[in-house]
Amino acid sequence: MKPIRLITISFVAVAAVFCITTATALLMLRETTIVIAVDGVAPSDEQMERIAWILRERITAFGDAAGVRSGKVEHKGSEFIVKLRGMEDLTPFGRVLTSRSAIELYLAADDDQAELIQKTGTLPEGVQKRVIVHEFLRLGSEELEKKEEPIILPILPEMAVSRFKTVRFDRDGMARRPIITVEFEPADAARFAQITRTNISRRLALMIDGEVFTAPTIQAEIVDGRVQIQNIINARQARRLYELLRIGTLTIPLKAVNAQQPD
């Protein structure tokens, strides 16, 4: 019985050390308070709840990469009080929280127009040049490699989406490559069906806040409002896109009006 008691005492001692270490680490965390205000007309109570949800989900989805260890959101009137804890100054994370994250779809220029622009080096009025950044791991290496693909898009999108009905993250069977499946809300599904019906063989680019994630070729009309995104190889990039699509767009502008850390 003595060995069992010794083991029990050792386990309790280790647990006590772990609790003390954890408590010390929590005390070392610095708190950053960011006050975020609605930039414009005061929203409804329902809209305020939606904004608060988006802010909380962004902390959960993107906070860890920015050094956020915990966070909470409260709203008073037309302002949101965001309290973040981490080892560093978390003021810059306010830009992530207030970003609109506009989800937009653009029809890319056809091959002839893109080739002409490439030759002349001149962008006609009403179009813009963007790049798709493809990220992947080199074969047999942990090193991340990036490849940029230029793409010509109009200034105005074919459609914008504020939120999807459902967004799901999966992996295919053998290769385990990421697959993101989205389902449009009924009104957006009807608009998307019209775009795909009249633009078969054209590329449709998905852009969020100026970043083009993918631009697959339309193969056929999509009438059920369900789309799979399969050509993003890098899992980190695919997970980030999934979170952006899942959380959706801030339809009401926000601005950080104050940020402070206690001494």
Backbone as CSV, one residue per row, in Angstrom:
resi,resn,N_x,N_y,N_z,CA_x,CA_y,CA_z,C_x,C_y,C_z
1,MET,0.808,-1.220,0.000,0.000,0.000,0.000,0.840,1.270,0.000
2,LYS,2.062,1.222,0.604,2.898,2.411,0.676,3.241,2.979,-0.697
3,PRO,3.633,2.107,-1.672,3.919,2.657,-3.008,2.731,3.412,-3.590
4,ILE,1.521,2.878,-3.335,0.334,3.546,-3.863,0.186,4.918,-3.240
5,ARG,0.453,5.024,-1.919,0.359,6.309,-1.238,1.402,7.289,-1.759
6,LEU,2.618,6.773,-2.008,3.672,7.638,-2.539,3.297,8.190,-3.902
7,ILE,2.720,7.318,-4.720,2.301,7.738,-6.057,1.207,8.796,-5.956
8,THR,0.258,8.576,-4.992,-0.832,9.534,-4.804,-0.307,10.887,-4.370
9,ILE,0.638,10.877,-3.413,1.223,12.127,-2.938,1.960,12.836,-4.065
10,SER,2.708,12.065,-4.872,3.437,12.657,-5.996,2.485,13.281,-6.997
11,PHE,1.376,12.596,-7.247,0.392,13.113,-8.206,-0.198,14.430,-7.711
12,VAL,-0.516,14.480,-6.406,-1.068,15.706,-5.829,-0.051,16.842,-5.915
13,ALA,1.225,16.520,-5.671,2.273,17.537,-5.728,2.421,18.092,-7.134
14,VAL,2.398,17.199,-8.128,2.508,17.636,-9.519,1.314,18.503,-9.901
15,ALA,0.120,18.087,-9.460,-1.086,18.863,-9.761,-1.014,20.241,-9.128
16,ALA,-0.486,20.306,-7.897,-0.362,21.596,-7.219,0.604,22.513,-7.942
17,VAL,1.738,21.952,-8.401,2.717,22.742,-9.153,2.111,23.242,-10.452
18,PHE,1.338,22.372,-11.115,0.694,22.765,-12.375,-0.270,23.923,-12.147
19,CYS,-1.069,23.835,-11.057,-2.035,24.905,-10.766,-1.332,26.220,-10.463
20,ILE,-0.227,26.146,-9.699,0.521,27.357,-9.361,1.125,27.967,-10.617
21,THR,1.684,27.118,-11.491,2.292,27.596,-12.736,1.245,28.243,-13.634
22,THR,0.089,27.596,-13.736,-0.991,28.129,-14.567,-1.481,29.466,-14.023
23,ALA,-1.655,29.539,-12.687,-2.114,30.785,-12.084,-1.104,31.903,-12.294
24,THR,0.199,31.576,-12.182,1.245,32.575,-12.409,1.221,33.078,-13.839
25,ALA,1.036,32.138,-14.778,0.983,32.519,-16.198,-0.194,33.444,-16.469
26,LEU,-1.347,33.153,-15.839,-2.520,34.002,-16.041,-2.294,35.399,-15.485
27,LEU,-1.590,35.481,-14.351,-1.312,36.789,-13.771,-0.384,37.614,-14.651
28,MET,0.473,36.935,-15.424,1.424,37.621,-16.285,0.769,38.165,-17.553
29,LEU,-0.439,37.698,-17.875,-1.109,38.163,-19.076,-1.494,39.630,-18.929
30,ARG,-1.339,40.363,-20.023,-1.693,41.774,-20.042,-3.092,41.927,-20.640
31,GLU,-3.864,42.843,-20.075,-5.219,43.073,-20.573,-5.254,44.303,-21.470
32,THR,-5.841,44.140,-22.629,-6.049,45.248,-23.568,-7.547,45.477,-23.702
33,THR,-7.980,46.696,-23.503,-9.387,47.046,-23.673,-9.548,47.880,-24.937
34,ILE,-10.410,47.412,-25.829,-10.669,48.116,-27.086,-12.144,48.508,-27.119
35,VAL,-12.399,49.799,-27.279,-13.771,50.281,-27.398,-14.091,50.429,-28.883
36,ILE,-15.126,49.745,-29.321,-15.517,49.742,-30.725,-16.896,50.369,-30.855
37,ALA,-17.018,51.334,-31.752,-18.284,52.047,-31.922,-18.853,51.805,-33.311
38,VAL,-20.165,51.883,-33.401,-20.846,51.812,-34.695,-20.579,53.112,-35.437
39,ASP,-20.154,52.995,-36.681,-19.802,54.166,-37.479,-20.981,54.540,-38.383
40,GLY,-21.957,55.231,-37.823,-23.122,55.614,-38.620,-24.392,55.531,-37.810
41,VAL,-25.492,55.198,-38.488,-26.806,55.131,-37.852,-26.830,54.003,-36.825
42,ALA,-27.450,54.252,-35.691,-27.540,53.244,-34.635,-28.315,52.024,-35.129
43,PRO,-27.760,50.831,-34.954,-28.438,49.621,-35.424,-29.550,49.191,-34.475
44,SER,-30.359,48.242,-34.928,-31.416,47.679,-34.095,-30.806,46.733,-33.065
45,ASP,-31.628,46.312,-32.105,-31.148,45.373,-31.088,-30.682,44.060,-31.733
46,GLU,-31.430,43.615,-32.734,-31.052,42.376,-33.433,-29.702,42.528,-34.128
47,GLN,-29.484,43.673,-34.757,-28.211,43.926,-35.424,-27.066,44.022,-34.415
48,MET,-27.330,44.616,-33.260,-26.309,44.693,-32.215,-25.912,43.302,-31.737
49,GLU,-26.892,42.422,-31.581,-26.591,41.047,-31.174,-25.769,40.331,-32.232
50,ARG,-26.092,40.593,-33.491,-25.338,39.989,-34.595,-23.895,40.486,-34.585
51,ILE,-23.679,41.778,-34.386,-22.329,42.334,-34.340,-21.547,41.730,-33.175
52,ALA,-22.184,41.654,-32.001,-21.517,41.081,-30.831,-21.104,39.638,-31.102
53,TRP,-21.981,38.877,-31.769,-21.658,37.483,-32.116,-20.450,37.425,-33.046
54,ILE,-20.427,38.288,-34.065,-19.300,38.310,-35.001,-18.001,38.636,-34.279
55,LEU,-18.019,39.605,-33.376,-16.808,39.970,-32.638,-16.311,38.801,-31.796
56,ARG,-17.216,38.111,-31.117,-16.815,36.964,-30.298,-16.254,35.838,-31.157
57,GLU,-16.896,35.590,-32.291,-16.424,34.516,-33.165,-15.062,34.848,-33.774
58,ARG,-14.818,36.117,-34.065,-13.509,36.507,-34.597,-12.416,36.338,-33.550
59,ILE,-12.730,36.622,-32.301,-11.752,36.393,-31.235,-11.408,34.900,-31.158
60,THR,-12.439,34.055,-31.207,-12.224,32.609,-31.131,-11.455,32.083,-32.334
61,ALA,-11.822,32.565,-33.536,-11.245,32.026,-34.773,-9.841,32.546,-35.059
62,PHE,-9.596,33.840,-34.805,-8.348,34.465,-35.236,-7.483,34.986,-34.085
63,GLY,-8.010,34.944,-32.874,-7.278,35.503,-31.745,-5.996,34.774,-31.413
64,ASP,-6.024,33.448,-31.481,-4.849,32.667,-31.082,-3.620,33.041,-31.899
65,ALA,-3.793,33.220,-33.212,-2.672,33.584,-34.086,-2.118,34.963,-33.746
66,ALA,-2.952,35.814,-33.135,-2.525,37.172,-32.775,-2.029,37.262,-31.336
67,GLY,-2.029,36.142,-30.617,-1.558,36.144,-29.241,-2.635,36.353,-28.202
68,VAL,-3.900,36.295,-28.614,-5.005,36.461,-27.671,-5.217,35.147,-26.924
69,ARG,-5.172,35.202,-25.589,-5.381,33.998,-24.786,-6.813,33.893,-24.275
70,SER,-7.475,35.018,-24.116,-8.883,35.022,-23.738,-9.473,36.368,-24.115
71,GLY,-10.780,36.411,-24.229,-11.416,37.670,-24.595,-12.903,37.638,-24.311
72,LYS,-13.476,38.797,-24.064,-14.913,38.887,-23.875,-15.420,40.188,-24.490
73,VAL,-16.698,40.169,-24.860,-17.313,41.315,-25.543,-18.585,41.699,-24.804
74,GLU,-18.713,42.967,-24.505,-19.937,43.516,-23.925,-20.367,44.707,-24.776
75,HIS,-21.670,44.969,-24.844,-22.084,46.164,-25.588,-22.972,47.050,-24.733
76,LYS,-22.674,48.356,-24.817,-23.410,49.374,-24.087,-23.814,50.455,-25.077
77,GLY,-25.102,50.619,-25.261,-25.570,51.593,-26.240,-25.128,51.178,-27.634
78,SER,-24.415,52.054,-28.321,-23.913,51.739,-29.668,-22.423,51.408,-29.648
79,GLU,-21.895,51.090,-28.454,-20.476,50.748,-28.327,-20.302,49.326,-27.806
80,PHE,-19.153,48.746,-28.181,-18.786,47.416,-27.710,-17.480,47.529,-26.931
81,ILE,-17.450,46.948,-25.751,-16.245,46.935,-24.928,-15.622,45.557,-25.071
82,VAL,-14.446,45.511,-25.691,-13.750,44.245,-25.924,-12.536,44.180,-25.007
83,LYS,-12.487,43.160,-24.161,-11.353,42.977,-23.254,-10.602,41.718,-23.647
84,LEU,-9.328,41.905,-23.998,-8.479,40.814,-24.468,-7.318,40.629,-23.502
85,ARG,-6.916,39.381,-23.317,-5.769,39.088,-22.469,-4.734,38.310,-23.266
86,GLY,-3.468,38.715,-23.125,-2.375,38.056,-23.830,-1.050,38.558,-23.298
87,MET,0.036,38.001,-23.820,1.369,38.362,-23.357,1.854,39.662,-23.981
88,GLU,1.194,40.102,-25.071,1.667,41.272,-25.807,0.561,42.321,-25.910
89,ASP,0.920,43.464,-26.481,-0.060,44.509,-26.769,-0.994,43.999,-27.866
90,LEU,-2.276,43.921,-27.580,-3.237,43.356,-28.529,-4.045,44.425,-29.260
91,THR,-3.602,45.683,-29.134,-4.303,46.775,-29.809,-4.447,46.539,-31.316
92,PRO,-3.405,46.053,-32.021,-3.548,45.837,-33.466,-4.660,44.856,-33.843
93,PHE,-5.054,43.992,-32.903,-6.125,43.032,-33.203,-7.455,43.747,-33.430
94,GLY,-7.533,45.004,-33.030,-8.741,45.784,-33.283,-9.067,45.878,-34.763
95,ARG,-8.019,45.858,-35.605,-8.261,45.919,-37.061,-8.957,44.658,-37.552
96,VAL,-8.628,43.516,-36.958,-9.299,42.265,-37.319,-10.764,42.315,-36.891
97,LEU,-10.994,42.842,-35.707,-12.363,42.897,-35.186,-13.254,43.837,-35.991
98,THR,-12.716,44.955,-36.457,-13.535,45.955,-37.154,-13.531,45.789,-38.673
99,SER,-12.747,44.848,-39.175,-12.708,44.624,-40.625,-14.083,44.225,-41.140
100,ARG,-14.447,44.760,-42.284,-15.772,44.447,-42.842,-15.860,42.996,-43.310
101,SER,-14.750,42.465,-43.822,-14.714,41.090,-44.354,-15.792,40.882,-45.422
102,ALA,-15.833,41.796,-46.375,-16.827,41.724,-47.447,-16.565,40.504,-48.326
103,ILE,-17.575,39.651,-48.459,-17.486,38.448,-49.286,-18.086,38.772,-50.652
104,GLU,-17.238,38.786,-51.691,-17.682,39.234,-53.015,-17.246,38.256,-54.098
105,LEU,-18.068,38.142,-55.124,-17.791,37.275,-56.270,-17.635,38.127,-57.525
106,TYR,-16.568,37.862,-58.285,-16.236,38.633,-59.482,-16.041,37.687,-60.663
107,LEU,-16.544,38.089,-61.811,-16.264,37.354,-63.045,-14.933,37.832,-63.606
108,ALA,-13.983,36.918,-63.735,-12.659,37.284,-64.236,-12.712,37.589,-65.731
109,ALA,-11.749,38.398,-66.184,-11.648,38.713,-67.613,-11.400,37.438,-68.401
110,ASP,-11.926,37.383,-69.629,-11.673,36.196,-70.448,-10.216,36.198,-70.905
111,ASP,-9.788,35.090,-71.502,-8.376,34.913,-71.853,-7.880,35.981,-72.824
112,ASP,-8.712,36.353,-73.794,-8.288,37.341,-74.793,-8.040,38.701,-74.144
113,GLN,-8.970,39.130,-73.277,-8.812,40.423,-72.616,-7.612,40.406,-71.676
114,ALA,-7.441,39.318,-70.940,-6.319,39.212,-70.014,-4.990,39.231,-70.760
115,GLU,-4.937,38.568,-71.926,-3.701,38.541,-72.722,-3.380,39.929,-73.271
116,LEU,-4.417,40.654,-73.718,-4.211,42.007,-74.248,-3.680,42.940,-73.153
117,ILE,-4.251,42.846,-71.961,-3.792,43.681,-70.844,-2.353,43.334,-70.478
118,GLN,-2.035,42.038,-70.527,-0.675,41.601,-70.206,0.323,42.171,-71.212
119,LYS,-0.068,42.214,-72.481,0.839,42.708,-73.524,1.032,44.214,-73.435
120,THR,-0.054,44.929,-73.265,0.025,46.391,-73.268,0.467,46.963,-71.920
121,GLY,0.220,46.205,-70.845,0.560,46.698,-69.515,-0.351,47.808,-69.038
122,THR,-1.492,47.983,-69.727,-2.429,49.062,-69.379,-3.768,48.470,-68.972
123,LEU,-4.278,48.907,-67.828,-5.578,48.449,-67.363,-6.670,49.364,-67.895
124,PRO,-7.642,48.829,-68.616,-8.761,49.662,-69.070,-9.566,50.165,-67.872
125,GLU,-10.355,51.179,-68.109,-11.200,51.716,-67.048,-12.216,50.661,-66.613
126,GLY,-12.415,50.573,-65.313,-13.420,49.651,-64.788,-12.905,48.271,-64.434
127,VAL,-11.589,48.049,-64.564,-11.034,46.743,-64.191,-9.875,46.939,-63.213
128,GLN,-9.494,45.863,-62.538,-8.403,45.884,-61.572,-7.577,44.613,-61.701
129,LYS,-6.308,44.711,-61.339,-5.438,43.544,-61.357,-5.209,43.068,-59.938
130,ARG,-5.469,41.806,-59.704,-5.264,41.194,-58.392,-4.394,39.954,-58.556
131,VAL,-4.054,39.339,-57.430,-3.304,38.076,-57.485,-3.974,37.062,-56.571
132,ILE,-3.903,35.805,-56.973,-4.306,34.694,-56.114,-3.021,34.108,-55.554
133,VAL,-2.923,34.035,-54.236,-1.729,33.471,-53.602,-2.011,32.014,-53.257
134,HIS,-1.303,31.125,-53.951,-1.434,29.699,-53.679,-0.346,29.293,-52.683
135,GLU,-0.727,28.699,-51.579,0.219,28.259,-50.564,0.238,26.740,-50.505
136,PHE,1.440,26.170,-50.451,1.562,24.720,-50.339,2.916,24.374,-49.744
137,LEU,3.002,23.178,-49.174,4.258,22.704,-48.606,5.081,22.029,-49.694
138,ARG,6.377,22.331,-49.699,7.264,21.656,-50.637,7.317,20.166,-50.326
139,LEU,7.438,19.362,-51.357,7.464,17.909,-51.194,8.630,17.504,-50.300
140,GLY,8.311,16.759,-49.236,9.335,16.290,-48.320,9.892,17.362,-47.410
141,SER,9.164,18.477,-47.271,9.664,19.579,-46.459,8.506,20.221,-45.697
142,GLU,8.836,20.891,-44.587,7.844,21.644,-43.825,7.803,23.110,-44.240
143,GLU,8.615,23.454,-45.253,8.710,24.843,-45.692,7.512,25.212,-46.562
144,LEU,6.892,26.343,-46.229,5.726,26.806,-46.972,6.161,27.602,-48.190
145,GLU,5.634,27.238,-49.329,5.966,27.933,-50.576,4.732,28.665,-51.084
146,LYS,4.937,29.852,-51.630,3.837,30.654,-52.154,4.038,30.920,-53.644
147,LYS,2.959,30.847,-54.375,2.994,31.133,-55.805,1.866,32.105,-56.125
148,GLU,2.195,33.206,-56.788,1.201,34.220,-57.107,0.713,34.069,-58.542
149,GLU,-0.596,34.097,-58.703,-1.228,34.015,-60.025,-1.989,35.305,-60.288
150,PRO,-1.580,36.107,-61.269,-2.313,37.348,-61.554,-3.683,37.051,-62.152
151,ILE,-4.641,37.921,-61.847,-5.985,37.753,-62.386,-6.597,39.137,-62.571
152,ILE,-7.331,39.316,-63.681,-7.963,40.595,-64.008,-9.448,40.513,-63.660
153,LEU,-9.891,41.474,-62.832,-11.272,41.479,-62.366,-11.897,42.851,-62.598
154,PRO,-13.226,42.901,-62.722,-13.890,44.212,-62.787,-13.816,44.898,-61.424
155,ILE,-14.054,46.191,-61.411,-14.062,46.934,-60.153,-15.261,46.534,-59.298
156,LEU,-16.395,46.349,-59.943,-17.621,46.017,-59.213,-17.874,44.512,-59.234
157,PRO,-18.297,43.929,-58.116,-18.559,42.489,-58.063,-19.879,42.119,-58.726
158,GLU,-19.987,40.848,-59.101,-21.255,40.329,-59.614,-22.275,40.205,-58.483
159,MET,-21.807,39.824,-57.303,-22.692,39.741,-56.151,-21.876,39.767,-54.863
160,ALA,-22.513,40.204,-53.793,-21.906,40.201,-52.468,-22.775,39.351,-51.551
161,VAL,-22.130,38.674,-50.615,-22.838,37.782,-49.699,-22.497,38.201,-48.270
162,SER,-23.515,38.484,-47.477,-23.255,38.887,-46.088,-23.113,37.679,-45.169
163,ARG,-23.867,36.627,-45.470,-23.751,35.394,-44.686,-24.284,34.223,-45.501
164,PHE,-23.824,33.034,-45.158,-24.303,31.816,-45.812,-25.262,31.073,-44.884
165,LYS,-26.081,30.240,-45.480,-27.002,29.417,-44.689,-26.230,28.401,-43.868
166,THR,-25.290,27.711,-44.514,-24.410,26.771,-43.813,-23.025,26.834,-44.444
167,VAL,-22.006,26.557,-43.626,-20.623,26.445,-44.099,-20.011,25.249,-43.372
168,ARG,-19.393,24.344,-44.129,-18.841,23.128,-43.526,-17.407,22.901,-43.994
169,PHE,-16.555,22.448,-43.081,-15.158,22.136,-43.392,-14.966,20.628,-43.307
170,ASP,-14.488,20.029,-44.396,-14.233,18.582,-44.441,-12.891,18.335,-45.111
171,ARG,-12.536,17.061,-45.210,-11.367,16.638,-45.978,-11.770,15.470,-46.870
172,ASP,-11.162,15.405,-48.073,-11.514,14.303,-48.962,-10.889,13.003,-48.458
173,GLY,-11.278,11.902,-49.068,-10.929,10.584,-48.559,-9.468,10.256,-48.451
174,MET,-8.777,10.127,-49.585,-7.411,9.631,-49.592,-6.385,10.728,-49.362
175,ALA,-6.469,11.794,-50.125,-5.456,12.854,-50.055,-5.611,13.732,-48.824
176,ARG,-6.788,13.701,-48.184,-7.063,14.506,-46.987,-6.942,16.002,-47.258
177,ARG,-7.230,16.403,-48.488,-7.202,17.825,-48.814,-8.461,18.512,-48.316
178,PRO,-8.339,19.783,-47.913,-9.504,20.490,-47.366,-10.610,20.679,-48.406
179,ILE,-11.841,20.571,-47.947,-13.020,20.858,-48.760,-13.942,21.758,-47.937
180,ILE,-14.299,22.903,-48.495,-15.246,23.807,-47.838,-16.545,23.781,-48.635
181,THR,-17.637,23.461,-47.967,-18.945,23.415,-48.618,-19.808,24.532,-48.072
182,VAL,-20.328,25.378,-48.960,-21.203,26.475,-48.539,-22.571,26.296,-49.175
183,GLU,-23.573,26.763,-48.454,-24.943,26.778,-48.976,-25.480,28.194,-48.864
184,PHE,-25.895,28.766,-49.989,-26.410,30.128,-50.020,-27.803,30.205,-49.398
185,GLU,-28.107,31.381,-48.862,-29.486,31.681,-48.494,-30.329,31.733,-49.779
186,PRO,-31.649,31.482,-49.695,-32.470,31.360,-50.911,-32.331,32.511,-51.908
187,ALA,-32.350,33.754,-51.459,-32.255,34.888,-52.388,-30.904,34.908,-53.084
188,ASP,-29.843,34.638,-52.340,-28.506,34.604,-52.928,-28.342,33.396,-53.846
189,ALA,-28.978,32.285,-53.507,-28.912,31.083,-54.349,-29.517,31.345,-55.725
190,ALA,-30.617,32.097,-55.763,-31.250,32.426,-57.041,-30.341,33.299,-57.884
191,ARG,-29.704,34.287,-57.270,-28.773,35.166,-57.989,-27.559,34.374,-58.470
192,PHE,-27.048,33.478,-57.633,-25.888,32.669,-58.003,-26.224,31.736,-59.165
193,ALA,-27.425,31.188,-59.164,-27.852,30.320,-60.271,-27.858,31.092,-61.584
194,GLN,-28.330,32.335,-61.548,-28.354,33.161,-62.757,-26.934,33.445,-63.256
195,ILE,-26.026,33.750,-62.341,-24.642,34.032,-62.735,-24.001,32.803,-63.373
196,THR,-24.168,31.652,-62.762,-23.540,30.440,-63.300,-24.194,29.995,-64.607
197,ARG,-25.496,30.246,-64.760,-26.199,29.843,-65.982,-25.719,30.636,-67.191
198,THR,-25.412,31.904,-67.007,-25.076,32.774,-68.141,-23.570,32.975,-68.335
199,ASN,-22.761,32.300,-67.531,-21.306,32.515,-67.628,-20.513,31.219,-67.570
200,ILE,-21.059,30.162,-68.159,-20.350,28.884,-68.189,-19.017,29.046,-68.936
201,SER,-17.972,28.446,-68.396,-16.588,28.494,-68.902,-15.842,29.756,-68.476
202,ARG,-16.514,30.676,-67.759,-15.823,31.837,-67.199,-15.312,31.499,-65.800
203,ARG,-14.280,32.218,-65.356,-13.774,32.032,-63.992,-14.513,32.972,-63.045
204,LEU,-14.876,32.452,-61.882,-15.574,33.238,-60.875,-14.679,33.336,-59.637
205,ALA,-14.228,34.555,-59.337,-13.273,34.768,-58.245,-14.000,35.082,-56.941
206,LEU,-13.500,34.486,-55.860,-13.994,34.769,-54.524,-12.989,35.686,-53.835
207,MET,-13.430,36.905,-53.480,-12.554,37.882,-52.855,-13.158,38.350,-51.533
208,ILE,-12.318,38.421,-50.502,-12.735,38.909,-49.191,-11.770,40.010,-48.776
209,ASP,-12.294,41.205,-48.611,-11.492,42.376,-48.240,-10.247,42.535,-49.115
210,GLY,-10.437,42.398,-50.418,-9.346,42.626,-51.359,-8.434,41.446,-51.600
211,GLU,-8.633,40.344,-50.879,-7.798,39.148,-51.057,-8.561,38.097,-51.852
212,VAL,-7.994,37.692,-52.991,-8.623,36.675,-53.827,-8.153,35.296,-53.354
213,PHE,-9.098,34.471,-52.935,-8.754,33.149,-52.411,-8.758,32.076,-53.487
214,THR,-9.688,32.170,-54.422,-9.822,31.137,-55.435,-10.615,31.692,-56.608
215,ALA,-10.447,31.096,-57.784,-11.190,31.544,-58.971,-11.426,30.344,-59.889
216,PRO,-12.312,29.449,-59.496,-12.585,28.267,-60.316,-13.372,28.618,-61.578
217,THR,-13.316,27.731,-62.548,-14.073,27.904,-63.788,-15.478,27.360,-63.604
218,ILE,-16.474,28.115,-64.048,-17.866,27.668,-63.951,-18.091,26.555,-64.983
219,GLN,-18.459,25.386,-64.503,-18.654,24.234,-65.375,-20.110,24.063,-65.811
220,ALA,-21.033,24.472,-64.945,-22.455,24.301,-65.238,-23.265,25.203,-64.316
221,GLU,-24.537,25.360,-64.626,-25.409,26.133,-63.757,-25.559,25.410,-62.415
222,ILE,-25.500,26.175,-61.334,-25.673,25.612,-59.988,-26.995,26.115,-59.452
223,VAL,-27.959,25.213,-59.376,-29.320,25.619,-59.051,-29.701,25.367,-57.592
224,ASP,-28.938,24.540,-56.893,-29.333,24.191,-55.520,-28.671,25.067,-54.456
225,GLY,-27.834,26.022,-54.894,-27.215,26.923,-53.932,-26.095,26.324,-53.120
226,ARG,-25.610,25.139,-53.495,-24.522,24.483,-52.765,-23.250,24.463,-53.617
227,VAL,-22.149,24.875,-53.004,-20.878,24.961,-53.726,-19.767,24.356,-52.869
228,GLN,-18.878,23.607,-53.522,-17.696,23.070,-52.843,-16.446,23.790,-53.329
229,ILE,-15.609,24.215,-52.390,-14.319,24.827,-52.695,-13.251,23.786,-52.377
230,GLN,-12.576,23.283,-53.419,-11.671,22.148,-53.229,-10.220,22.428,-53.626
231,ASN,-9.966,23.577,-54.227,-8.636,23.789,-54.815,-7.697,24.599,-53.931
232,ILE,-7.994,24.714,-52.628,-7.068,25.359,-51.702,-6.326,24.258,-50.959
233,ILE,-5.061,24.032,-51.332,-4.317,22.885,-50.843,-3.857,23.081,-49.404
234,ASN,-3.373,24.279,-49.088,-2.820,24.528,-47.763,-3.916,24.543,-46.705
235,ALA,-3.777,23.703,-45.673,-4.821,23.562,-44.664,-5.008,24.838,-43.850
236,ARG,-3.918,25.549,-43.546,-4.026,26.782,-42.764,-4.828,27.831,-43.522
237,GLN,-4.528,27.975,-44.811,-5.235,28.938,-45.641,-6.710,28.554,-45.792
238,ALA,-6.966,27.248,-45.950,-8.346,26.774,-46.091,-9.136,26.990,-44.805
239,ARG,-8.502,26.754,-43.663,-9.189,26.955,-42.385,-9.536,28.433,-42.184
240,ARG,-8.620,29.311,-42.569,-8.894,30.753,-42.442,-10.065,31.155,-43.329
241,LEU,-10.089,30.663,-44.561,-11.198,30.970,-45.460,-12.501,30.432,-44.887
242,TYR,-12.467,29.228,-44.356,-13.669,28.640,-43.745,-14.224,29.544,-42.654
243,GLU,-13.350,30.042,-41.777,-13.804,30.886,-40.680,-14.388,32.206,-41.201
244,LEU,-13.759,32.788,-42.207,-14.275,34.032,-42.778,-15.665,33.829,-43.381
245,LEU,-15.847,32.723,-44.078,-17.150,32.439,-44.687,-18.183,32.090,-43.619
246,ARG,-17.771,31.344,-42.621,-18.697,30.931,-41.562,-19.198,32.126,-40.756
247,ILE,-18.297,33.042,-40.411,-18.666,34.190,-39.578,-19.439,35.228,-40.380
248,GLY,-19.020,35.460,-41.621,-19.753,36.383,-42.483,-19.263,37.817,-42.404
249,THR,-20.002,38.698,-43.070,-19.619,40.097,-43.247,-20.229,40.994,-42.177
250,LEU,-19.456,42.006,-41.779,-20.007,43.070,-40.940,-20.740,44.044,-41.869
251,THR,-22.042,43.992,-41.850,-22.816,44.844,-42.760,-22.936,46.276,-42.238
252,ILE,-22.622,46.466,-40.970,-22.650,47.805,-40.370,-21.221,48.196,-40.021
253,PRO,-20.719,49.340,-40.522,-19.323,49.728,-40.276,-19.030,49.937,-38.791
254,LEU,-17.846,49.506,-38.381,-17.387,49.696,-37.015,-16.047,50.429,-37.028
255,LYS,-15.730,51.085,-35.931,-14.422,51.722,-35.799,-13.970,51.624,-34.339
256,ALA,-12.664,51.402,-34.165,-12.080,51.386,-32.816,-11.835,52.824,-32.389
257,VAL,-12.511,53.253,-31.320,-12.416,54.647,-30.883,-11.458,54.816,-29.724
258,ASN,-11.114,53.712,-29.073,-10.201,53.809,-27.931,-9.615,52.432,-27.647
259,ALA,-8.355,52.418,-27.306,-7.700,51.162,-26.911,-6.685,51.504,-25.835
260,GLN,-6.666,50.706,-24.783,-5.741,51.023,-23.699,-5.318,49.751,-22.978
261,GLN,-4.148,49.845,-22.335,-3.626,48.787,-21.482,-3.342,49.376,-20.113
262,PRO,-3.643,48.626,-19.040,-3.295,49.128,-17.721,-1.789,49.128,-17.519
263,ASP,-1.272,50.021,-16.706,0.160,50.071,-16.430,0.607,48.815,-15.673
